[in-house]
Amino acid sequence: MSGDGRINATVVVLGDLGRSPRMQYHARSLADVGAEVDLVGYAGSDLPESIARHPKIRCHRLPPRPVRALELFATSLPGVVSLIRIAFQAMKLFRLLLFGVRRPDVMLLQNPPGIPALGVMLICARLRSASLVVDWHNFGYTVLALKVPRGSWRVRLTRWYEQTLGQHADGHLCVSRAMQKELQEGWGLRGVAVVYDRPAAPFIPPRSEELRGTCPAVANLFTKNGHNATHRPALLVTSTSWTPDEDFDLLLDALSRVDAAVARLEACSTFPDLRVVITGDGALRRFYEEKIAAMQLRRIQIRTAWLAPEDYPLLLRSADLGLCFHRSSSGLDLPMKVADMLGSGLPVLAVDYGPCLAERLRHGDNGLIFSNAAELAEQLLELFKDFPEPAHALESLRRNIARSDEPRWDDEWRACAWPALRRSLNRHE
């Protein structure tokens, strides 16, 4: 810490900076309490203006693919390619953290991914006399277990790496009470602070019901004609990184069931046309876009989109319902999209992956939980059967959200994250 009490902080995520909102929030919150922040991550998506132009935040973008030539051998020699990539990532990160950023007082790392960042940052923190705090979003070994057998040596080694090096960090944050319990009782980590994902300032409810169903950023994605001319179309939204831990086959199955049910009841149904927007980008996007294009739905339109950071809150504010298909690899993390949707006054339908989800989503209060496509289809038919009458079930969920008055990100950060970061500084001195 400098003589005048100012703090230098280095915030690191080995992922696309533009698609790492929690670490963006940490950086901005640190800057707001007077810290000089170096924000490190991969180049890729655009950053919000509030981060890119913040006078106290300096962004350092690593190349998104450290060794492009290795792609030629990715299929034939996956293990070798992976090790070489990790080595190049480690060298680039070492060089940046030792020579490219201001001498930090505290270093904050998102995990996962922790390989090689956790080891690199632990060494750099000791060399530069800084404290190291790990923000646990999930566990890298459980994410890896989605791709390889859970009992494989790679999964076991990754767990050992995370647990062993994690024990040498000076502080820990995590996203749920269930994860806190596992880290403290199962992993032997001390002083783990829960910092829930909370909606940031742009995620607010609409000021008028007239805004619902209309969002300029996605309006041109849909055809104007519809079968139900009595009511405006209902707008449903979900966001994703298109990774294997999100079950979009379930969504497509449910929407097919809804479309078929509405067709059978069309003569007497007031059910609205549905417009479904799936935002985000990732490896599985093209695969699902092809499946969506092959579907023949009469009353439902499904579109994928990648939105600017400033447009996503506007989409949530104009939507009628949020959807979440995140299946936690550990059963202990909480999807940030749920916090953003609730902050925008949006009820959420979420796939049930375990008791941890109840820390944020209360079935029948601020949303509904489903286990399969049949349950989701039934919930959608029930919620929109009288749409948009004010007395319908969807409106009841909205009123409950409005009454809950849950904390925003700034409140959560100052109450939970900032004290933990300061404790790590004191512990390290």
C-alpha positions in Angstrom: 0.0 0.0 0.0 1.3 3.4 -0.9 2.2 5.9 1.8 -0.9 8.0 1.2 -3.2 5.0 1.8 -4.0 4.4 -1.9 -4.3 0.8 -3.1 -3.1 -0.7 -6.4 -5.2 -3.7 -7.4 -4.7 -6.2 -10.2 -7.8 -8.1 -11.3 -7.3 -11.1 -13.5 -9.5 -13.5 -15.5 -8.2 -15.9 -18.1 -11.3 -15.4 -20.2 -12.8 -12.8 -22.5 -12.8 -9.5 -20.6 -16.0 -8.3 -22.3 -17.8 -11.5 -21.2 -16.6 -11.4 -17.6 -19.1 -9.0 -15.9 -18.3 -10.0 -12.3 -14.7 -9.2 -12.7 -15.6 -5.9 -14.5 -17.8 -5.1 -11.5 -14.9 -5.9 -9.1 -12.6 -3.6 -11.0 -15.1 -0.7 -11.1 -15.9 -1.1 -7.4 -12.3 -1.1 -6.4 -11.8 2.0 -8.6 -14.8 3.7 -6.9 -13.1 3.3 -3.4 -10.0 5.0 -4.8 -7.9 2.0 -6.0 -5.8 2.2 -9.1 -6.8 -1.0 -11.0 -5.1 -3.1 -13.7 -7.7 -5.3 -15.3 -6.2 -8.3 -17.1 -7.9 -10.7 -19.5 -8.3 -11.9 -23.1 -9.1 -9.6 -25.9 -12.5 -10.4 -27.6 -15.8 -8.7 -26.9 -16.1 -5.0 -26.3 -16.0 -3.7 -22.8 -18.7 -1.3 -21.4 -17.7 2.3 -21.7 -17.9 2.6 -17.9 -14.9 0.2 -17.8 -13.0 1.1 -21.0 -13.0 4.8 -20.2 -12.7 4.7 -16.4 -9.8 7.0 -15.3 -8.7 4.6 -12.6 -8.9 1.3 -14.6 -6.1 0.3 -17.0 -7.1 -2.7 -19.2 -4.5 -5.2 -20.4 -5.7 -7.6 -23.1 -3.9 -10.8 -23.8 -4.2 -12.5 -27.2 -7.3 -14.8 -27.1 -5.4 -17.7 -28.7 -1.8 -17.8 -27.5 -0.5 -20.1 -30.3 -2.7 -20.2 -33.4 -0.4 -22.7 -35.2 -1.2 -25.3 -32.6 -4.8 -25.6 -34.0 -3.4 -27.8 -36.7 -2.5 -30.5 -34.1 -5.4 -30.0 -31.7 -7.2 -33.2 -32.9 -4.2 -35.5 -33.3 -2.2 -34.4 -30.2 -4.7 -32.8 -27.8 -2.7 -33.5 -24.7 0.5 -32.0 -26.1 -1.3 -29.0 -27.5 -3.0 -28.3 -24.2 0.3 -28.4 -22.3 2.0 -26.1 -24.8 -0.9 -23.7 -24.6 -0.7 -23.7 -20.8 3.0 -23.0 -21.0 2.6 -20.0 -23.3 -0.3 -18.7 -21.3 1.9 -18.9 -18.1 4.8 -17.1 -19.7 2.7 -14.3 -21.1 0.9 -13.8 -17.8 4.2 -13.9 -15.8 5.6 -11.2 -18.0 2.6 -9.0 -17.7 2.1 -9.4 -13.9 5.8 -8.9 -13.2 6.6 -6.0 -15.6 3.4 -4.8 -17.2 1.2 -3.7 -14.3 1.8 -1.4 -11.4 3.1 -3.0 -8.2 -0.1 -4.4 -6.7 -1.1 -4.4 -3.1 -3.8 -7.0 -3.8 -4.3 -9.4 -6.7 -7.8 -10.8 -7.4 -8.3 -13.9 -9.6 -11.4 -15.4 -11.0 -11.4 -19.2 -10.7 -12.2 -21.1 -13.0 -10.2 -21.0 -15.1 -7.3 -21.4 -12.6 -4.8 -23.2 -14.8 -2.2 -21.7 -15.1 -3.4 -18.4 -13.5 -3.6 -19.6 -9.9 0.0 -20.8 -9.8 1.3 -17.9 -11.8 -0.4 -15.3 -9.6 0.6 -17.0 -6.4 4.3 -16.7 -7.4 3.9 -13.1 -8.7 2.0 -12.1 -5.5 4.9 -13.3 -3.4 7.5 -11.8 -5.6 5.8 -8.4 -5.6 4.7 -8.5 -1.9 1.0 -8.5 -2.7 -1.9 -10.4 -1.2 -3.8 -12.9 -3.4 -7.5 -13.3 -3.2 -9.4 -15.9 -5.3 -12.9 -15.3 -6.4 -14.5 -18.8 -6.7 -17.2 -18.8 -9.4 -17.2 -22.6 -9.6 -14.5 -25.4 -9.6 -12.3 -26.0 -12.6 -12.2 -29.7 -12.0 -16.0 -30.1 -12.2 -16.1 -28.0 -15.5 -13.4 -30.3 -16.9 -15.5 -33.3 -15.9 -18.1 -32.2 -18.4 -15.6 -33.1 -21.1 -13.6 -36.1 -19.7 -14.6 -38.8 -17.2 -14.9 -37.5 -13.7 -12.4 -40.2 -12.4 -9.7 -39.4 -14.9 -6.2 -38.3 -13.8 -6.8 -34.9 -15.4 -9.8 -34.2 -13.3 -8.1 -35.5 -10.1 -5.0 -33.4 -10.9 -7.0 -30.3 -11.5 -8.8 -30.7 -8.2 -5.5 -31.2 -6.4 -4.1 -28.1 -8.1 -7.0 -25.9 -7.1 -7.2 -27.1 -3.5 -3.5 -27.1 -2.8 -2.7 -23.7 -4.3 -5.9 -22.3 -3.0 -4.8 -23.0 0.5 -1.9 -20.6 0.0 -4.0 -17.6 -1.0 -4.6 -14.8 1.4 -8.3 -14.5 1.0 -11.3 -16.1 -0.8 -14.6 -14.9 -2.2 -17.4 -17.2 -3.6 -20.8 -16.9 -5.0 -23.0 -19.0 -2.7 -23.4 -20.3 0.8 -23.2 -23.9 -0.4 -19.9 -23.2 -2.1 -18.6 -21.4 1.0 -19.4 -24.5 3.1 -17.6 -26.8 0.6 -14.5 -24.6 0.5 -14.3 -24.3 4.2 -15.3 -27.7 5.4 -14.2 -29.8 2.4 -11.2 -28.0 1.2 -9.9 -26.5 4.4 -9.8 -22.9 3.3 -10.2 -20.2 5.9 -12.3 -17.0 5.9 -14.3 -17.6 2.7 -16.7 -14.6 2.2 -19.9 -15.0 0.2 -20.3 -12.2 -2.4 -23.6 -12.9 -4.3 -23.9 -11.8 -7.9 -26.2 -8.8 -7.7 -27.6 -6.7 -10.5 -25.5 -3.7 -11.4 -26.9 -0.2 -11.9 -28.1 -0.7 -15.5 -30.4 -3.6 -14.6 -33.5 -1.9 -13.4 -37.3 -2.6 -13.9 -39.1 -0.7 -16.7 -40.8 2.5 -15.7 -43.8 1.7 -17.8 -45.5 -1.5 -18.8 -45.7 -0.1 -22.3 -42.0 -0.9 -22.7 -42.5 -4.6 -22.4 -42.3 -6.6 -25.5 -40.4 -3.9 -27.4 -36.6 -3.7 -27.7 -35.0 -1.8 -30.6 -31.9 -3.9 -30.4 -33.8 -7.1 -31.3 -36.9 -5.8 -33.0 -35.5 -6.4 -36.5 -34.8 -10.1 -35.7 -38.5 -11.0 -35.9 -41.1 -11.1 -38.6 -43.9 -8.7 -38.0 -46.8 -11.0 -38.8 -48.3 -13.2 -36.1 -51.2 -15.6 -35.7 -52.7 -13.9 -32.7 -53.7 -10.4 -33.6 -55.5 -9.8 -30.3 -52.5 -9.4 -28.1 -48.9 -8.3 -28.6 -46.3 -11.1 -28.7 -44.7 -12.1 -25.4 -40.9 -11.6 -25.3 -38.9 -14.3 -23.5 -35.1 -14.0 -23.1 -32.2 -16.1 -21.9 -28.4 -15.5 -22.1 -25.7 -18.1 -22.5 -22.0 -18.8 -23.3 -23.2 -21.8 -25.4 -21.3 -24.3 -23.2 -22.2 -27.9 -22.3 -23.4 -27.0 -18.9 -26.6 -25.3 -20.4 -29.4 -27.5 -21.7 -30.9 -25.9 -24.8 -32.2 -29.2 -26.1 -34.6 -28.9 -23.1 -35.7 -25.4 -24.3 -36.3 -26.5 -27.9 -38.3 -29.6 -26.7 -40.4 -27.4 -24.4 -41.2 -24.8 -27.1 -42.2 -27.6 -29.5 -44.6 -28.9 -26.9 -46.0 -25.4 -26.3 -46.5 -24.7 -30.0 -48.3 -28.1 -30.5 -50.6 -27.5 -27.5 -51.5 -24.0 -28.7 -52.3 -25.3 -32.1 -54.7 -27.9 -30.6 -56.5 -25.1 -28.7 -56.2 -22.4 -31.3 -60.0 -22.0 -31.8 -60.5 -20.9 -28.2 -57.1 -19.8 -27.0 -56.0 -16.3 -26.2 -52.4 -17.5 -26.0 -50.0 -14.9 -27.5 -47.3 -15.5 -30.0 -43.9 -16.0 -28.3 -40.7 -14.4 -29.3 -37.6 -16.0 -27.7 -34.2 -14.3 -27.8 -31.1 -16.3 -26.9 -28.2 -13.8 -26.4 -24.5 -14.7 -26.2 -21.8 -16.4 -28.1 -19.8 -19.6 -27.8 -18.7 -22.9 -29.2 -22.2 -24.5 -29.5 -24.0 -21.5 -30.9 -23.9 -22.6 -34.6 -24.9 -26.2 -33.7 -28.1 -25.0 -32.0 -28.8 -22.3 -34.7 -29.0 -25.2 -37.2 -31.4 -27.1 -35.0 -33.5 -24.0 -34.5 -33.6 -23.3 -38.3 -34.9 -26.9 -38.9 -37.8 -26.4 -36.5 -41.3 -25.7 -37.9 -43.1 -23.6 -35.3 -46.3 -21.7 -36.0 -46.7 -19.5 -33.0 -43.1 -19.2 -31.7 -40.1 -17.4 -33.2 -36.6 -18.2 -31.8 -33.6 -15.9 -32.5 -30.0 -15.8 -31.4 -28.1 -12.6 -31.0 -24.9 -11.0 -29.6 -25.7 -7.6 -28.0 -23.5 -4.7 -27.1 -23.0 -4.4 -23.3 -25.3 -1.4 -23.2 -28.2 -3.2 -25.0 -28.5 -6.3 -22.9 -30.0 -4.4 -19.9 -32.5 -2.8 -22.3 -33.5 -6.2 -23.5 -34.2 -7.5 -20.0 -36.1 -4.4 -19.2 -38.4 -4.9 -22.1 -38.9 -8.7 -21.7 -41.8 -10.5 -20.1 -40.0 -13.6 -18.8 -36.5 -14.8 -18.2 -35.3 -18.3 -18.8 -32.2 -20.1 -17.3 -30.9 -23.4 -18.5 -27.7 -23.4 -16.5 -26.8 -26.9 -15.0 -24.1 -26.3 -12.5 -21.2 -28.6 -13.0 -20.6 -28.5 -9.2 -24.1 -27.9 -8.0 -22.7 -25.1 -6.0 -22.5 -22.0 -8.2 -25.3 -19.5 -9.1 -25.8 -18.1 -12.6 -25.3 -14.4 -12.8 -28.1 -14.1 -15.4 -30.7 -14.8 -12.7 -29.5 -11.8 -10.7 -29.6 -9.6 -13.8 -33.1 -10.7 -14.7 -34.5 -10.3 -11.1 -32.9 -6.9 -10.9 -34.7 -5.9 -14.1 -38.1 -7.0 -12.5 -38.2 -10.1 -14.6 -39.6 -13.4 -13.3 -37.3 -16.4 -14.0 -38.0 -20.0 -15.0 -34.9 -22.0 -14.2 -33.9 -25.6 -14.6 -33.4 -27.3 -11.2 -29.9 -28.4 -10.6 -30.0 -28.7 -6.8 -30.7 -27.0 -3.4 -28.2 -24.2 -4.1 -30.5 -22.6 -6.6 -32.9 -21.7 -3.8 -30.4 -19.2 -2.4 -31.5 -16.9 -5.3 -34.7 -18.3 -6.8 -37.7 -19.1 -4.7 -40.2 -21.3 -6.5 -43.6 -19.6 -6.7 -42.3 -16.3 -5.4 -39.8 -14.7 -7.8 -39.9 -17.5 -10.4 -40.5 -21.1 -11.1 -38.2 -24.2 -11.2 -38.6 -27.0 -13.6 -36.8 -30.4 -14.1 -37.7 -31.3 -17.7 -39.2 -30.1 -21.0 -42.8 -31.2 -20.0 -42.7 -29.1 -16.8 -41.3 -26.1 -18.6 -44.0 -26.3 -21.3 -46.7 -26.6 -18.7 -45.4 -23.5 -16.9 -45.2 -21.5 -20.0 -48.8 -22.4 -21.0 -50.0 -21.5 -17.5 -48.2 -18.2 -17.3 -49.3 -16.9 -20.7 -52.8 -18.3 -21.0 -54.4 -14.9 -20.0 -51.7 -12.7 -21.3 -51.5 -9.8 -20.9 -54.3 -9.5 -18.3 -52.9 -7.8 -15.0 -54.3 -10.6 -12.7 -52.5 -13.4 -14.4 -49.8 -15.5 -12.6 -46.9 -13.7 -14.3 -48.0 -10.4 -12.8 -48.1 -12.0 -9.3 -44.4 -13.0 -9.7 -43.6 -9.5 -10.8 -45.2 -8.0 -7.8 -43.3 -10.3 -5.5 -40.0 -9.2 -7.1 -40.9 -5.6 -6.8 -41.6 -6.0 -3.0 -38.4 -8.0 -2.3 -36.0 -4.9 -2.5 -32.9 -7.1 -2.7 -29.4 -5.5 -2.6 -27.6 -4.2 -5.7 -24.0 -5.0 -6.6 -22.6 -1.9 -5.0 -24.3 -2.6 -1.7 -23.2 -6.3 -1.8 -19.6 -5.4 -2.7 -19.1 -2.8 0.0 -20.7 -5.1 2.7 -19.0 -8.4 1.8 -16.2 -8.1 -0.8 -14.4 -4.9 0.4 -14.0 -6.1 4.0 -12.6 -9.4 2.8 -10.1 -7.7 0.5 -9.0 -5.4 3.3 -8.5 -8.4 5.6 -6.3 -10.0 3.0 -4.1 -6.9 3.0 -3.8 -6.9 6.7 -3.1 -10.6 6.9 -0.3 -10.2 4.3 1.4 -7.2 6.0 
